[in-house]
Amino acid sequence: MTIKILGIDIAKRVFQLHGVDFQGKTVFKKRVGREQLVSIIANLPSCLIGMESCGRSHYWARQFKHYGHEVKLMSPQYVKPYIKTNKNDANDGVPRRPPF
């Protein structure tokens, strides 16, 4: 399992993670709690992590960079077009052709 891009939908208690490989194929999909998030990210090989920019995302970005990941934060108005149908937390974390 080689994750190239990991999309994370940030919430209060439950986070949705969705990783794709170099071909854009889903290789990692997981729903985790706040207490599990850091340990999962710490054990992943270095990859690009994309998140919607919000107050909490800056804290998480610093944590993930500490483990050697590259983190890109996207403004909320640029995240909306990626969700074509069925808006929910699981779909929010899915990385589609990244704009960064």
ABEGO torsion letter per residue (X at the ends): XBBABBBBBBBAABBBBBBBBAAGBBABBBBBBAAAAAAAAAABBBBBBBBBBBAAAAAAAAAAAAAGBBBBBBBAAAAAAABABGBBAAAAABBBBBAX
